[in-house]
Amino acid sequence: MHAIEKIMARAAGLPQVRTGEIVNCRVDRAGINDLYLQTKRSFLEMGGSRVHTPEGVVMFLDHYAPASTVSQAAVQKEFREFCAEQGIDKLMDVNRGVCHQVLLDSGNSRPGMVIVITDSHTTTHGAVGAFGTGVGATDLATILLTGKLWFRVPEIIRFTLNGAMPKGVYAKDVILKILGELKADYAVYKAVEFTGPAIAAMSMSERLCLCNMTTEMGAKAAYIQPDETTFAYLAARGVDVDPADVFTTDPDFVYAAEHTYDVSSFEPQVAAPFSVDNVADLSAHAGKRIDQAYIGACTGGRLEDIAEAARIVKGRKIARHTRFIISPASRETLLDAIAAGYITDLVEAGATLVTPGCAACLGIHEGLIAEGERCISSTNRNFPGRMGHVKGEIFLASPAAVAASAVAGEIADPRQYGV
């Protein structure tokens, strides 16, 4: 069995599971964000009165953080009241940040867990050796009622990344390159594993980015085998990993497909409007004027991302016609960035700091673009209207490329700015 299958088998109370089998798994962490008030309503419509396992439920007020309309404020008020009524003490309010980073920061994401959140990018948690997946309101309501949810055991695809990452090339470039070649529907309801020397050399921030964006190829889950980098990252967040929670893949496991890449030859990448798989080398778009540069969200708003941006802009100024918006992924990220001086460097260069949270990534508030404007972003999606007007353009790139472009006022190669 694959490590993912072993996680699912344990959660289902079974000795083994096989591809295509339907299994009913215990859910260790069930997360609801403030886009999904329907979860509470479905729970009540199903006859729910008491949440089955309140200690396993996490409520995130991250998409409307803070509320910018009366209706958003009403949704958050209703969720706060629901948490109080149900004894849900893991309420991550508008001061905490994006659900996935907050779950990691608070030590609630760890190897061997089954993590289900009303957010498609829950694949992020595969970077710590968990089975993480996103669902809709009705499925999450089922977890509130029973503590369990059914899954079909997915086929698993392995990506082996060889070589060493060149300067100026990041995990975001790697996953965009793969998406450009295999396209956005390649891994629908499949799981994706990353392995190889390039993965072993990656920081957790980079691994989290990779797993996060497997959602953009349709993946149900992602996985990276936990190692000393994983354990050190979790230990810094108060997590002492139990060896029994770290599963390994059997040597005779047969993958549904395998792909091997040598990242040594990779260049900085850009996904152009209006699809995440519309990918080319950044040089193909260099020089295009931008109105806004954006760093944030669950894909590219971690401390390393902000640090790299700060290094690029320090001693420089943001282009006069360009807005540069920074939304740290979490409160802890913000505090660490302040302590390191990164926020000072960014703000002095002309950047605008907004609340940790999802912000403009989903086109609700804090950094929307107008008709005809062009934004380069570290986020994960660029379809029409994703960050504002449907006739605005979004180019996806690494945080370093975003920062370089903010300085240049046009799409620019970060290697020209001393990364």
N, C-alpha and C positions, 0 to 999 in steps of 0.2 A: 504493500500500500504506500501511497504518497503521504507525506506528513500532513497535508490538508485532510486527506481521508481519515487519518488516524485521529485528528482533532474531532472530526465529525462523528466518527465511530464512538469515541468516548462520550461525546455529548448526547448521542442517541442511545447509549447503554448497550452497544453492540460490539461483538468481537472484531468485526470487519465490515466494510462497506465497499460497494463496487460502483463504477461509473454508470450513471443512469438510474441508480436505485433511489427511491424516495425514502427519506429518513426524517424522523421527528426529533429535533435536537433541542436540548436544554440551552437556553441563551444566557450567557454570563453577564453581558451588558446590553441593555436595550435603551437606545437613545432617541429622544424626540426633539426636533428643533421647532422654532416658532413659526415655520411655514405650515406646520401640520396640526392645527387645532382639530382637524377632522379625526385625528387619532383618539382624542378624548371622546368625541361625539360617537365614533364607531364603538368604542369600549362600552359606552352607556347603552347604545342601541343593541349591542349583543347581550345585554343583561348584566353587564359588569357593575359591581358595587365596590369591591375592594381589589386593588392591584395584587396579583399573585405574589410577586417578589419585589417589593418596593426598594429593597436595598440594592437590587440590580439595575434599577431604572435611573437614567440620567436625563435631566431636562436642560436643554440648551436654548438660551435666548440670544442667538448669535446673528441671525439674518436681519432682524430689525434692531440692530444694536447701535445706538439707542433708538427707540420708536420715533418715527418721523411723521406719523399720522395718528389721528385719534383711533382709527380702527386697529392699527398695529399695537397701540398701547392697550387697547381692550383685549386683544389676543394674549398679550403677555400677562396682563392682570389675571385672566382666566387660568392660564397655566400656573401662575404662582399660587393661586387659590387651590388648584387641583393638587399640587405638590403638598401643600399644607394639609389638605383633607386626607390624602392617601399615605402620608408619612414618607414621602420621597424627599430625602435630605440632600440628594445630589442635584441641587438646583444651581446651574451655572448661569448667572444672571448677565445682564448686558455689559458688565465690567470684566468679563472673563475671556472672551475671544471666540475663535472658530471651534466648532465642536470637536474636530479630530485632534487639533493641537491641545485643546483643553483636556481631553481625555488622556492624552499622553502626559501632559504636565502634571496631572493630578494622580498619576500612577494607576489609572483605571484601564490601561491597555497594556497587555503583557502576553508572552507566548502561551499558546494552547487555548486561549479564550475563543469563544464564539461571540462576536460583537456585531450587533445589528442596529443600524441607525436609519432614521428617515432622511438619509442623504446619500446620494449615489456614490460619493467619493469615500465611502467607508472602506473601500479596498486599501486605503492608506495603511491600515493597521496590519496588513500582511508584512510590512517592513519590520515588525517586531515578532513575527512568527505566530500571529493570530489569524483566525478565519474571520475576516471582516467583510460585511456586505450591506448594501443599502436596500431598503424596502419602502413600500407605500404605507399610508395611514392604516388601512385595514389589517395588513399583516402585523404591523406594530401593535395594534389594538389586540390582536390575538395573543401576542406575547404578554401584554398586560394582564390578560385574562388567565393564561395558562402557564406562563413562564417558558413556553416552547414555541417552535415554529418548524414547519416542514421545509425541506430543501431537496432538490434533485442533486445527487452527487455529480459534480461537473467533470468534464474532460479537463486535462491539464496540459498546458503548453509550456515548454521550457525555453528560455532565452539565455544563452551563454554569452557573456560579455568578456572578451579577451582584450589584452593590451592595456595601455595606460592612457588616461584622459589627457589630451593636450591642454595647455593653458588656454583659458578663454572658452572651454567647452565644459558643459555641466550636464547633470542628469536630465534637465529639461531638454537639452539638445538631443540627448540619446533617445528619449522617449518620443520626441517629435520626429526624429529620423525614422524610427521604427513605425510610427503611425503613418508617415508619409509613404512608406513602402508597402505596408500590409493593409492599410485603410481602417476606417472607423468601425466597421462591422466584423472585423476579423475574429474576434474572440468572444462573440455573443454567448452568454451563459457558459463560458469556460473559465477556468482559473489559469493564472499566469504566474510562473515562477521565474525569478532572476537569479543567476548564479555566475560564477567565473571570477577571474582575478580582478577585473575592473570593479565588480561588486564588493569584493573583499576590501578593496582600497577606499571605497566610498564612505563618507560620513553618514550618520543616521539621517541628517537633513536631506541629503541627496537620495538616499534609499526611500524615504517617505515620499519624495516627489515622484520617483519612478512608479511606486505602487499606486499612488493617488491617481495618476493619469492612465492606468490600465482601464479605468472606467471609460475612457474615451475610445477604446477599441471594443467596448461592450462586455468587458470581463465581469464575472460574478464575484471573483475574489483574486487576490494576489498573494505572493509568498516569497520571502527571502529567509533562508535558513539562519536562525539566530546564531551569533558568534560573540566574540569578546567585545566587539564594538557595540553590539546590541546590549549586552549585559552591563557595560559601563554606562551607556546612555540611560538605561532603566534604573541602575543603582543611584545615579545622580538625582533621580526623581523618587527615591525612597522605595524602589521595588527590588526585593531580594528574590530572584527567580528560582523557583523550585525545579530541579532537573527533571522531575516527572512531567512537567508541563512543556518540555522542549522535545518535540517529535522530530524524527529524521525519516527520510524517504528510504524505502528498501532498495538495495542495489539492483534488483531485477525489475523494478517498476518500469512500465512501458508508457512513455508520454504520447499524447495524441499527435503532437508535432514538436519539432525542435528547430531552433534558429540560432545561428552563431554569428556574432559580429565582432570585428576588431575595431574598438573605439579609438585606437591611435590615429586613425585616418579621418575621424569625424571633424566637421566644421560647425561653427555656430549656426543654428537653424532658426527659421521663422515659419509659423503657420499663418498664412494669409487669409483674408476673408474669402468665403464665409464658412469654412469648415476646418476642423482641427487637423484633418489629414491633407489639407492643401499646403504641403510643406516643401520648402526649398532652402538651399543654403542662404544665410542671411545676406550674402553679397548680391543675390538676385533682387533684393529690395532696398539695399543701402541707398541712402540719399532721399528717400521719400519723406517729405515733411510730416511731422506729427504735432498734434495739438495737445496730447496728454500722454504721459507715461505713468504706469500704475504698477506698484509692487505690493502684493498682499495675497490674502485668501489662503486656503488650505494647501495650495500647490507651491506658492513661492513667497510666503510672508514670514519665514522662520528667521532665527537670529543670523545664521550664516548668510542668508539672502540679503538681509539689511546691512550686515557687515561689508559684504562685497559692494553693495551700492554706495555705502559711505566712503569706502576706499576710492571708488571711481570719482565721486563728486567732490571730495575734500580738496579745498583750494581752488575749486572751479565754481562756476555759476550755471544754474539751469538756463537754457535758452529763453530769451525774452518772450517768445510767443508760445512757450510750452508750459503746461502745468505738470508738476511731478508730485504724485500722491502716494503716500506710504501708509499702509494699514497693517500693523503687526498682527501676526496670527493669534497672539494671546497676550494676556496681561503680563505673564512671566517673560515672554519675548520682549515686550516693551520695556519692562524694568531692566532686563539684562542689556538691552540696546542703549538705554539711558546711562547705565553704569559704565558702559564701555565707551561712551562719548559719540556713538554712531548717530544718535538722534540730533545732537548738536551740529555735527558736520553736515547732515542732510538738510536741516532747517536753515542753517547759515548759507547753504548753497541755493536755497529757494524752494525746497520741498515743502509740501503741506502734509501734516500728520493728522490722521483721522483715527477714530475709535477702533481698537482691536475687534475684529469681527469680519463678517462676509462682505460688508460695505458694497462697493460698486460691482463686485464680481457677478452678482445676479441681477443687476440693473434696477435696484430699488432706491438706493440713496448713496450719498457720500462719494461723489466722483463720476456722475453720469456724463455721457458725451452727447452732444447735440447733432442734429442733422448735418451731414457733410464733414463731421470731424473724424479724425483718425487718432486711435489710441494704440500704443504698444504696451502689452501687459504681461505680467508673470502668471496670470491666471490660467484656467484650463479650457475655456470655451470661447468661441468667436463667431457664433451664428448671429444672424441679424437680430438686433435689439437686445443682445445679451447684457450690454453695459450702458444701455440708453436707447437712443433713437435707432429705429430699424435701418435708417440710411447712414448710420455711422459705421466706421470700419475699425475692426479690432485685429491687431497682429499679435500673435503669441510668441514669446521668446523667453530666454533665461532672465533672471533678475539683473545680471550683469549687463546684458544687452539692453535691457530697459533703462538702466541708469546711464549707460553710455549715450543712448538715444535722447534722454532727457537733457543732457549737456549739449549735445550736438543740435537738438531741435529737429532731428531727422533720424531715420533708422540708421544705427551706427554699430560697428563691430567693437565689442568690448576689448578686443586685443589691442586696439589703438589707444586705450586709456589705462594701460599699465596694470591689468588684472594679474 
